[in-house]
């Protein structure tokens, strides 16, 4: 399934940034898998000399090592944080058949914070990105992302642009609705409307 179908990309919505966990934070899992591979390879000829059960132990060691490495890469690749033009989406892979998807619209975001904890996070510049809703009842916490300050800036800029576009869209919608109801207005309503428009033009002329 493509990413756009998974997150149900809306009409006119576009993906701006896809962020995944910093691979370096999972180094110990890769290292643990490599230990199994290296151990099995080191004792390979000795194990083969024991016959079929030596082959079985060798195969088991290689399978465990490859499984740990593949599982770490697979879960890291599918766990992602997506910034679109309308919302932010967190896709979290908990297990092979357990995936959680959370989303929050830019108009509902109240605050975007970052947290860098520990020596390694400050040296390699990674940390958690935290987005809180206006109600404070919903929080997206995306841990271990690279360059969290840059992502924070992108989120704030996209949110501001979304608010500007939404305000412009609302203004245009109101204007179109107003034009549509003009023929249905009574003479008194039209007169009042014209007076308000003339007053606005007068104020603009005074300012100039």
N, C-alpha and C positions, 0 to 999 in steps of 0.2 A: 504494500500500500504506500502510495506517495505521501509525502509530508503534508501537502496542501489538502489532500482528502482526509488525512488523519485529524487535522485541526479544523476541518470544515471551513476552509478559506472562503470568506464572503465575497459577494460581488463588489469589485472596486478595491478590495483589501489586498495589500501586497506585503510580502515578507521583506523586512529590512535587515535583520541580522539573526543568525542562528549561532547560539553559543553552547558549547559543551564543557564539561568539567575538564580542568587542567590535567592532562595525562600524567604529569610528573607526580601528582598527589597519590597515584596508584602504583608508584614504583615498587613498593614492597610486595604487592601482589604479583607483579611480573617477575620480580626477583625470586619469590617463592616458587613460581612455576618453573623458572629456569633451573632451580636447584634440583627438582625432580628430573628434568631432562638431562642435566649434567651428571647426576648420580647414576641414572640408568645407563647413560653412554659410557661412563667411566668403568662400571662393572659389567659391561656388555659381554665381553669374551668369557669372563669368569662365570657369568650366569648361563651363557650358552653351553658351557661344559657340563652343566647339571641336567641337561636334557629338557624335556618339554616344560617342566615346572619353572626352569630358569628362563625359558622363552616367555612364559606367562608373566613372571615377575617383571621382566624387562618391558614387555608390552604394557603392563599395568602402570609402571612408573612413567613411561612415555605418554600414555593416555591421560594420566592425572596432570602431568605438567602442561600438556597441550590444552586440556580442559580449563585449567586455571587461567592460562594466558588468554584463550579465546573468550571465556566468560567475562573476564575483566574488560577486554576490548569491546565486546558486544554490548554489555550493559552501559559502558561509558559512552559508546556511540549513540545508543538509543535514548539515553537520558539527556535531554536537551532543553534549552531555554530559548524561546523564539520571540523576537520583537517584530510585531507587524505594525502597519499604519493605524490600526484601530485598537489593539490590545497586546498584552504580553501573556505568553502561554508557557507553562512549565510541564514538561513531559518527564515523568519519573518512572524508571523501570525498577520495580521491586523484586521481580522474579521472572522466570521464563514466560510465565503466563499471567503475570500480575503487573499491570501498567496503570499509573494514575495520571490524569490530565487535569490541570488546574489553569484557570484563565481569569484575567481581570482587565477591564476596559481602561483606556487611558483617562477617561472622564471620571472614573471611580478611584484613581490613584491619588492619595493624599501626600505621601512621602516616599522617597527612594533613598535608602541608606546603604552604606557598605560597612563591612566589618572584617578586619584583618587581625587574626589572632595567632600568635606564635612567631618564632624567629623565622622559620622557613617561609611563611606567608608574606612576611615583609621583605625578605631577601629576593624571593622569586616573584613578588608582586601578584599574589592571588588572594582571593578572599570570598566572602559571602555577599550576595546582593539581596537586599530585603526591600520589598515593595509592600506598603501598607495601604489598605483601602480607607476611604473617608470615614466609614463607620467603625474602623479599628477592629472589626470582627473577622476580617480576612487578611491573611498575610502570606505572601509568596516569599519563601526563603530559598534562594538558589546558592548552594555552597560550592566552594572551590572553583571559582571561575577566574580566568586569567584577565588581568587589567580591569579590575572592577570599577576603577574611577572613570575609565573611558566608557564603559557600559552605562554607568550612572549618568554621564553627560548625554549620551545618545538617547537614553530613556526620557530625560527631561526635555530635550530638544524635540523629540517626536511627540511627546505629550503636549507641549506648547503649540506645535504646528497643528495637532489634532483639534485642540480647543479653538484655534483661529479659524480653521476650516469649518468646524462645526458651527461657529458663530456666524460665519459668512453664509453657510448653507441655510441656517435658520432665518437669517435676514432675507435671503432671496425667496425662501418659502413663504414668509409673511407677505413680501411684496407681491408675489404671484397670487396669493390668496386675496389680497386687497384689490388687485386689478380685476379679479374674477367677480367680486361682489359689487363693484362700482355700479353696474347697470341696475342692481336691485336696491340701491340706496334711495331713500326719500330725498326730496329737494332740501329739506332742512339739514339732513345729514351731510349732503354734498356741500352745502353752504358752510357748515362748520368745518368740514375737511379742508375746503379751499382757504378759509381764514387761517387755519393752522399752518398750511403750506406757505401762504403769503408771509406769515409771521416768521417762519424759519428762514425764508429768503431775506427778509428785512434784517434779521439778526446777523446773517452772513455778510450782508453789505456793510453793516455797522462795524463788524470786526475787521473787514478789509479797509 
